[in-house]
Structures are given as structure tokens and as C-alpha cells.
Amino acid sequence: MSSAPHASPFDDWLAQDPEILGLIEREAERQSTTLQLIASENFTSQAVMAATGSVLTNKYAEGYPGRRYYGGNEVIDQVEDLARQRLMALFGAEHANVQPPSGSNANLAAYQALIKPGDTVLAMRLDHGGHLTHGSPASITSKIWRFVSYGVSPATGDPDAPGETIDFDQVADLARSERPALIVAGSTAYARTIDPVPFRQIADEVGARFLFDAAHPAGLIAGGAHPSPVGVADVVTFTTHKTLRGPRGGAILSSAEFAKAVDSAIFPGLQGGPMENAIAAKAVAFAEAARPEFSSYAAQVVANAKALATAVAAEGIRLVSGGTDNHQVLCDLQAFDADLTGKEAQEVLDAAGITCNRNTIPDDPRSPFVTSGLRLGTAAMTTTGMGETQMAVVGALIGRSLRQRNDEAALAAVRAEVAELCAAFPPYPSSAGA
Ligand code: DSN
């Protein structure tokens, strides 16, 4: 067994490839000695990692349980069925497909299942928080379907009604004028609860279908901290690795009406053999998310985001939409320092051992590569056991780093404090010293 601080039980098997083993150990070190504030990341359980690294990776299983195009799938069928059953039970859904390797593939399949090429889709603007697959010109989605975009309302400057929340008047107006075949709710950078009900009402009024992309809040929904779109939307897509804390991957839930269309859209529509090792790991994560302690986790993720938001606001950083209801804190850096871009802030924080990503803010004057904002997330650090007290410290460290960004010694001092904080909250404590 390796002596790395967070060695996996498989390290001996990897000893034959010291280059890759060394890189994995370096990454384990990075993950455990710096703060992970990327909103789309988390620390999976060791059980999830064990299933991901299992012999199930060896098996070809094109098709679905009971309807495979290869022999030898008796056990694999049980794995995939268990994953489907656990997922349906977790969300109370009529149908589940656990094969998508990512949220993007899940969305592509959902579009294929629900609408025809050339149809109009109403989805959230990328620069207001939407995802690439919600019709970005750079995404294949915009080449197959015609996208029309809604956004958030303008910032008001009023702390009691700050704005920058989904503009449902705009959603309704665009739905009436553009008559989309599909309305998409969901985002990648939006710190507020997304209520599926008004979207459903607008979709029904114009005869559109309704897809809810729950990539980010899936774990908050499973844990009861956010309203569930299951049974409201026709199809719900999500990733399994963000707030849901599973392996990297995607999944699709639907009503029985769309079950066949969803399954055909994934296979043979988009892919051949699914990654059954990842599906087993998803099954492990779905069982973990069904435990009562996962509800406490989801509630703590939100409480931590609120504490982090309060702390960064105290440093003079403006919060997009004035706060947060989920695991994300969207920061507008312009008032803090007009010269500080999101790109530079991300790099400075990296140097200080605080990992996050730059992000556009609504109507950002800078390009998506540079940006004027930062997106912070609390899902991963909550998994390590950090609470509101630690979030207050993290917010202060962020402010200090950004203010002293040209002072290498000051950043090194922050990095040392970060390492000390992380040492008290190891992501994999049981393997420490293994
Ligand atoms: N890029 C992911 C995120 O960070 O939100 C979404 O695909």
C-alpha cells in the first residue's frame, strides 16, 4: 500500500504505472490540502470510488436489462436494474435511465425524446446562468434546434428586492410569441431556487413540453432542501456528481409516457455500450442519498452557502441576486475592484489554495473567458464536515487574498491557513496514513 495520505486500496495495482500513480497521488494531495469551492464538484464516498474502479468496466452491455445485444449480462442486468430502481425510489419517478455519461448527453437525449430537429426551444441564456446545452452557438444543440433565450431580471440595487432572478414575465412573453415546442428550466450558474410550477403553467398555456435540467440542485432535491420537478416536468435530467455526490455521470427521469422515447434516444440514439462500472457507482450514490443523513447534508450545504455569501459580502463583494438559496454563491467583483477580472481572481485564489471558477455575471461587460465574476460552491467542503463557522473563515480568506493579490508572501500565508483548515477536515479521513 502506498504511503500517500489519501491512497486508494487500488494503489498497489497501479504500482506498475508509477507515472499515473504519482499523478493520482498528487491530485489526492491537492484535493485534501486546498479548498474545493467549484460548485459542480464534490467528494464521493470510497464505496462510489470502489464501484467505479471495479471489474464492471470490462463488460459490454449495449441495450437495456433483459434486452442486451451481447451475452453474459446476467449480473450486469441486476446492477443496472438496481440503479434504476433506487433512482426511481429516490425521486418518486415513473421511469429512470441511468446510462448517460454526462449531463450534456442526458440533455441531448431529452431533446431527442421530446421534440423534432428544427423545433423551437425556450431556455436560459448562457450569460445569465444557462448551460452550453441550452442553446449556446458553440453547442451542437443550437445546430439541431432553434433556441430562444430568457434571462434574469435587472439588478435593482434594493437589498429587499435585489432582482437578478428568473424573469417569468419574459418567459411567458417569449413562450406566447415564439410558441416553443419545449421549455427548459435549469441553470449552471444561478444561486436561487428554481420553482418548476410556473414553468409548467407557461408550458401548458402554449402547448410546449417541459424539461427540467436539475444538474446542479439534484442532491438538494433528493435531500428535500429544494422543490422537486419530478411529476411536474415531462423529463428531468441531472448529473450525478455535483450536489448528489455520486460518480461523474448523468441520469434521466421521466413519466411513463416518455420512457420509451428517452431510452431510445440514449441507445441507440446517442451511444453504444454504457459504462456499467459508473452505473454501479451511481447505484451506490443513490442508496447513500436515500439515507436520512443525506437530508441533513443537503440542508447544511445550503446553510453553508448562506454563511459563505454573508462572509464574502462583508468583504465588499456584491452577490448576484443578493444572496443564495442553493449551494452556489455568485460574486460580482466589479464593485470590489473595477480592475479585477474573474480570470485574475480565479488565478489569485488558486495561488492561495482556494479552488473556484470564474463566471460571467448577468450582462457581463467582459468575455466569458475573462468575466467579472466568480462562482463559489459549498457541496464539497460540506461533505468534509465544514460548517458555517468555517465558511465565515473561508469568506474572509477570499477577501484577503483578492485585496493582497500582488503580495506573494500574503498569498503564501493564506495558503498556509487554508492547509491548516483543510487538515482539520480531511475528505477521506479513514484512509489517512494508509
Ligand atoms: N460545467 C458544469 C458546471 O460547472 O456547472 C456544468 O456542465
Boltz pocket constraint, residues with backbone or C-beta under 6 A from the ligand:
constraints:
  - pocket:
      binder: B
      contacts: [[A, 39], [A, 40], [A, 103], [A, 131], [A, 188], [A, 189], [A, 215]]
      max_distance: 6.0
